[in-house]
Amino acid sequence: MGSPLQSLIESGTKLWLDSIDPDLVKSNRALGATGATSNPIIVADLIKSGRFDRDLSKIMRAGLDDESIAWRLTDQLVSAAQEVFLPVWKETKGNNGYVSFELDPLLEDPELGPSHADRVERYIALGKKWSQDQPNRMIKVPATDAGLDAIEELCAAGVTLNVTLIFSDRQYHAARKAVWKGAQRRKGRDGFKSVYSIFVSRVDVYTEKHVPQLSPHAQGQVGIVNVERMWADNEKFWAEKKLPLQQEIIFASTGTKKPGDPPDKYVEALAGSGIETNPPATNEAVEKMGKTYTRQVDKLPPAEVLAEIDREVDQHKLEEVLMREGVAKFADPHKALLALIKEKRTTLAA
């Protein structure tokens, strides 16, 4: 009998790790993970562990500033993870085996960020820079106004994209439209690959606070319904294009945030297709539960629950609030990472 994670994979889910910790990448690859994602919080946690002090010291001796050090170390860690998943990328001919690389979150900082036009230009320049000669690296671009406006050009230039920070149907459609316009400008589409990261658990945190009138049958289900509908839409749209590679939904933010919820709440509900980027703790909990997972991703709640969700949840307000929070969660961790590197300069020098 296979492990719980193996049954999840056998159901049709692609398992990616929400970490680039070298040890966790290797252990989760052994469990069946076929990709990974990164962000400044993950990099900061690795620095705090002290395991990369030697690498930091070496980079610092090159005379780089804190910002450059952050990106040099991130590039190094992502590249190491890419090596682990490169055989998957080769075996699937580019359909799997990627590691996501997040572009500069400070571009979206409300106080420090540049103008809209400059943000778009920077996203395009950085996306091209960090993807160059990196066959199994995905460039993360947020579904902000500037991020969305950069997508067509990046895709047209051959950059493999992970459009992230998506909460609403409007964002998803805008991202997909821009990606497809860019793809049609390419000379060929044999290597064309894109994914769309839809955040799940944050939606349920939102409804608990802002839509308390939802019944017990609907409360805690909005994130799942939201992403399952976009998944179905995505499957239908791309199937009609008959492309060599899958254009997929990433089920992001799959760790539960409400005390009392089973740790596999979202893992189980979304099993069967797409990509789950699970935090290490979620994968560990799933393995301990000993369950067998089967396809559930296309099984929506009863019609009356769906009708209640559609009636009570204002999608425009949901997107507005979660994007405001998301942009802060996007930029603040990078500021904290830079502060941590500044602190490390002093401690390592001593």
C-alpha atoms as one frame of an Amber mdcrd trajectory, in Angstrom:
protein
   0.000   0.000   0.000   1.389   3.419  -0.985   1.738   6.423   1.286  -0.978
   9.118   1.565   1.055  11.508  -0.588   1.564   8.796  -3.182  -2.202   8.257
  -3.325  -2.646  12.025  -3.756  -0.263  11.954  -6.719  -1.951   8.856  -8.149
  -5.283  10.727  -8.010  -3.863  13.156 -10.588  -2.409  15.914  -8.390   1.066
  17.280  -9.008   2.751  17.832  -5.658   5.030  20.848  -5.341   6.796  21.918
  -2.165   6.289  25.411  -0.745   9.948  25.648   0.226  13.446  25.641  -1.274
  15.137  24.303   1.861  17.720  21.958   0.274  17.043  19.178   2.784  13.262
  19.417   2.429  13.527  19.560  -1.358  15.392  16.249  -1.362  13.138  14.542
   1.188   9.939  15.725  -0.492  11.275  14.739  -3.907  11.605  11.233  -2.456
   7.965  11.464  -1.361   6.904  12.334  -4.904   7.173  16.140  -5.111   7.945
  17.301  -8.647   8.455  21.049  -8.171   8.866  23.826  -5.620   8.167  27.490
  -4.970  10.130  30.208  -3.181   9.516  33.573  -1.526  11.378  35.970   0.827
   9.895  34.371   3.973  11.350  31.002   3.003  14.763  32.553   2.272  14.711
  34.485   5.570  13.876  31.355   7.554  16.809  29.557   5.950  19.137  32.433
   6.867  17.860  32.397  10.458  18.771  28.723  10.726  22.463  29.630  10.456
  23.018  26.870   7.907  23.965  29.378   5.209  26.305  31.630   7.188  29.288
  30.425   5.168  27.498  31.210   1.892  26.499  34.637   3.180  30.038  35.416
   4.311  31.379  34.499   0.893  28.789  36.666  -0.881  29.415  39.577   1.492
  33.151  39.471   0.761  32.277  40.298  -2.850  31.307  43.775  -1.660  27.626
  43.545  -2.542  24.901  45.597  -0.884  22.107  43.977   1.138  19.660  43.925
  -1.768  22.162  42.233  -4.084  23.059  39.707  -1.385  19.390  38.783  -0.971
  19.017  38.109  -4.674  22.331  36.284  -4.998  21.404  33.875  -2.192  17.862
  33.432  -3.531  19.233  32.633  -6.977  21.655  30.134  -5.435  18.937  28.347
  -3.438  16.455  28.258  -6.322  19.154  26.957  -8.673  19.988  24.143  -6.252
  16.314  23.145  -6.108  16.119  23.290  -9.893  18.921  20.734 -10.112  16.877
  18.293  -8.034  13.808  18.689 -10.253  15.614  18.989 -13.601  15.261  15.235
 -14.353  11.479  15.641 -13.965  11.521  18.588 -16.365  13.478  16.579 -18.925
  11.337  13.459 -18.525   8.086  15.421 -18.970   9.556  17.566 -21.784   8.886
  20.762 -19.836   5.471  19.920 -18.440   6.644  19.572 -14.820   9.749  19.898
 -12.648   9.793  23.671 -12.120  10.921  25.925  -9.277   9.313  29.362  -8.962
  11.394  32.507  -8.516   9.609  35.563  -7.097  10.438  38.960  -8.598  11.144
  42.027  -6.466   8.177  42.410  -4.051   9.187  45.994  -3.282   7.894  47.005
  -6.696   4.424  46.752  -5.138   5.264  48.626  -1.946   2.660  51.404  -1.554
   5.282  53.825  -0.187   8.531  52.810  -1.870   7.265  51.386  -5.150   7.843
  53.307  -8.411   5.162  54.548 -10.805   2.919  52.079 -12.644   4.835  52.407
 -15.914   8.170  51.905 -14.141   6.821  48.856 -12.298   5.751  47.264 -15.574
   9.141  47.986 -17.125  10.977  46.550 -14.098   8.870  43.377 -14.063   9.704
  42.793 -17.720  13.422  43.472 -17.236  13.721  41.362 -14.068  11.677  38.519
 -15.520  13.960  38.288 -18.528  17.075  38.567 -16.341  16.241  35.869 -13.799
  14.851  33.402 -16.365  17.781  33.571 -18.758  19.369  30.133 -19.326  17.094
  28.624 -16.655  14.945  26.009 -18.441  13.032  24.787 -15.375  12.631  28.091
 -13.550   9.225  29.768 -13.393   9.056  33.514 -12.903   6.456  34.615 -10.356
   4.569  37.745 -11.344   1.764  39.018  -9.093  -1.713  39.683 -10.480  -1.499
  43.358  -9.549  -2.209  46.052 -12.129   1.476  46.375 -13.004   2.117  42.651
 -12.931  -0.793  41.959 -15.261   0.402  44.654 -17.669   3.852  43.008 -17.838
   2.627  39.492 -18.556   2.041  39.651 -22.312   5.524  40.970 -23.023   7.184
  38.443 -20.705   5.300  35.538 -22.232   6.044  36.748 -25.760   9.748  36.802
 -24.810   9.589  33.117 -23.885   9.508  33.497 -20.092   7.726  30.670 -18.243
   5.266  32.337 -15.877   3.622  31.620 -12.554   0.999  34.358 -12.160   0.538
  34.587  -8.411  -1.542  36.433  -5.803  -4.811  35.572  -7.547  -7.988  35.662
  -5.471 -10.744  36.433  -7.961 -12.171  35.289 -11.252 -11.461  38.761 -12.694
  -7.742  38.485 -11.923  -7.526  34.986 -13.330  -9.195  35.965 -16.604  -7.006
  39.061 -16.987  -3.874  36.972 -16.390  -4.954  34.221 -18.772  -5.850  36.707
 -21.509  -2.454  38.417 -21.258  -0.580  35.102 -21.238  -2.419  33.821 -24.303
  -1.826  37.086 -26.193   1.880  36.767 -25.396   1.962  33.091 -26.381   0.478
  33.895 -29.791   3.365  36.282 -30.454   5.932  33.499 -30.051   7.442  31.827
 -33.102   6.393  28.445 -31.703   4.488  27.162 -28.689   6.170  23.797 -28.105
   7.775  25.058 -24.871   4.919  27.311 -23.803   3.977  26.692 -20.170   2.045
  28.835 -17.688   0.470  28.351 -14.261  -1.959  30.446 -12.206  -1.609  30.463
  -8.412  -5.042  30.785  -6.792  -4.899  31.353  -3.035  -7.318  29.166  -1.106
  -7.181  29.370   2.688  -6.850  33.168   2.749 -10.314  33.381   1.175 -11.829
  31.419   4.058 -10.019  33.631   6.575 -11.615  36.592   4.786 -15.166  35.214
   4.883 -14.922  34.328   8.579 -14.232  37.996   9.277 -16.152  39.850   6.574
 -19.043  37.488   5.726 -20.013  36.087   9.150 -23.630  35.582   8.041 -22.710
  32.526   5.952 -24.318  29.331   7.204 -22.148  26.556   8.708 -22.553  24.658
   5.420 -21.039  27.515   3.407 -18.552  29.059   5.836 -15.120  27.555   5.224
 -16.088  26.350   1.732 -15.717  29.601  -0.220 -11.990  29.201  -0.879 -12.560
  25.707  -2.248 -15.545  26.690  -4.410 -13.683  29.753  -5.679 -10.643  27.820
  -6.847 -12.553  24.779  -8.138 -14.608  27.006 -10.413 -11.473  28.663 -11.801
  -9.844  25.262 -12.218 -12.812  24.014 -14.287 -12.770  27.199 -16.394  -9.018
  26.821 -16.921  -9.326  23.177 -17.981 -11.986  24.000 -20.571 -10.206  27.044
 -22.019  -6.831  25.404 -22.554  -8.208  22.062 -23.746  -9.595  23.905 -26.767
  -6.119  25.261 -27.628  -4.637  21.740 -28.009  -1.172  22.774 -26.791   1.741
  20.385 -26.193   2.080  21.360 -22.509  -0.552  21.815 -19.795  -1.449  25.315
 -18.634  -2.351  24.668 -15.026  -3.894  25.981 -11.844  -1.724  25.997  -8.737
  -3.721  25.508  -5.559  -1.749  27.866  -3.311  -2.131  28.589   0.399  -3.244
  25.011   1.100  -2.182  25.001   4.743  -5.173  25.371   7.065  -5.375  28.518
   9.179  -8.476  27.868  11.305  -7.921  25.930  14.537  -9.941  22.747  14.442
  -9.795  22.305  10.685  -8.106  19.043   9.641  -4.631  19.775   8.227  -5.575
  18.085   4.956  -8.817  20.022   4.433  -7.663  21.660   1.198  -5.352  18.843
   0.150  -8.268  16.408   0.132 -10.852  18.754  -1.413  -8.558  19.657  -4.343
  -7.124  16.205  -5.031  -7.210  14.894  -8.556  -5.775  17.561 -10.869  -3.679
  20.714 -10.954  -0.716  21.503  -8.726  -0.794  21.659  -4.936   2.010  23.751
  -3.415   1.877  22.391   0.100   3.900  23.742   3.029   6.310  21.167   4.506
   4.207  20.917   7.683   1.112  20.087   5.629   2.884  17.276   3.792   4.170
  15.908   7.102   0.666  15.989   8.588  -0.819  14.303   5.510   1.688  11.466
   5.733   0.842  10.894   9.403  -2.911  10.787   8.746  -2.606   7.588   6.760
  -5.499   8.352   4.397  -5.960   7.404   0.774  -6.870  10.327  -1.478  -9.140
  10.162  -4.509 -10.263  12.738  -7.063 -12.426  15.431  -5.449 -11.489  18.598
  -7.359 -14.569  18.538  -9.579 -17.045  17.802  -6.761 -18.703  21.063  -5.732
 -20.989  21.495  -2.698 -24.790  21.226  -3.136 -26.559  23.811  -5.314 -28.101
  25.597  -2.321 -24.639  26.141  -0.793 -23.319  27.523  -4.082 -26.325  29.837
  -4.344 -25.715  31.117  -0.812 -22.059  31.801  -1.553 -22.942  33.655  -4.762
 -25.576  35.678  -2.943 -23.596  36.619   0.163 -19.980  36.983  -1.008 -19.114
  40.220  -2.815 -16.291  39.150  -5.152 -15.195  42.726  -5.790 -14.786  43.443
  -2.078 -13.105  40.076  -1.524 -10.496  40.869  -4.166  -9.989  44.421  -2.910
  -9.392  43.395   0.715  -7.268  40.334  -0.008  -5.132  42.161  -2.559  -4.488
  44.990  -0.103  -3.428  42.435   2.504  -1.606  40.365  -0.100   0.512  43.256
  -1.355   1.551  43.996   2.245   2.395  40.314   2.783   4.278  40.486  -0.504
   6.480  43.495   0.303   6.915  43.329   4.097   8.724  39.956   4.156  11.275
  41.261   1.659  11.933  44.274   3.893  12.390  41.868   6.807  14.789  39.796
   4.700  16.915  42.860   3.962  16.933  43.800   7.663  18.025  40.261   8.534
  20.917  40.414   6.062  21.990  43.752   7.539  21.968  42.157  10.990  23.942
  39.154   9.671  26.648  41.492   8.381  27.368  42.531  11.950  27.197  39.074
  13.520  29.238  37.357  10.827  31.857  40.099  10.889  32.225  39.592  14.622
